[in-house]
């Protein structure tokens, strides 16, 4: 599940407003970002989109994102109620 549809992100934000879960948007170190959801696109050196908004960051993505010169990402972190 590499990408979370944008309407799902909106639904998660709605659930957070209802108190079902807590969603924090914050800039986090790439090493701590596995399981977080990108809230912005990341572009490669060629200017093309390498990772889309809504991408669920996986372990194998960490080195690829770091290779693009990023040490932190702005992402959504979900926590239970």
N, C-alpha and C positions, 0 to 999 in steps of 0.2 A: 504494500500500500504506500507507494512513494508520494502520491499527491492526495491531499484532502480537498475535495471540491469546495469552492468558495462559499457555496450556500450552506455547506456543513459548518464552516467557520462561523458564519452568521448564526446558525442554530446553536453552536456552542456558546457564543457570546450571549444569546438569549437565555440559555440555561444558566449561565453564570449570573445574569441579572435576577433570575428566579431563586438563586441560592442553591441550586442543585450541585453546582461545581464552582470552583474558583478558577478564573483564567487570568493569569498574569502576563502582561506584555512587557518584556524587558530585554535589554542587551546582555547576552550571556556569553561566556567564553566557549569557543567551539568545542573544547574537550568535554564540556558539561551539557552539550546541546542535544545529545541523542534522545529521541522521543519527543522533542519539541517540534512545533510547527512554524515554519518560516512565515513571517508576515510581510515579507518583501521579496522581490526577485533578486537573484545574484547573477551578475553577468560575467562571462569569461573574458579573456584577453582580446578575443575577436569581436567583442561587443554584443555577442548573442547571449540569450538567456541560458545559463547553465543549470540553475535551480529556480523553479517557479514559486511564487507566493502560494502557500498552502502545502508545500512539500514537507512531509514528515521526515525529519532527519534521522538517518540510520547510521550505524557504526561505520559502514563503508563509505559514507559521505564525508566524514570528518576530514580525512586526508585530502580529498578532492577539493573541499571548500578551503582548506588551509593552503593548498597549492594555488588557489586563486588570490592569495594575499590577504585572506580574512582571518583574524584571530578571534573575532566576536561576531555574533549574529543577533539580529533583533527577531525574537521569536515569542510565540505563545506557549505557555506552560500551563497544563491543566492539572488541577488538584481536586480530590473529592470534596464535596459539600462543605 
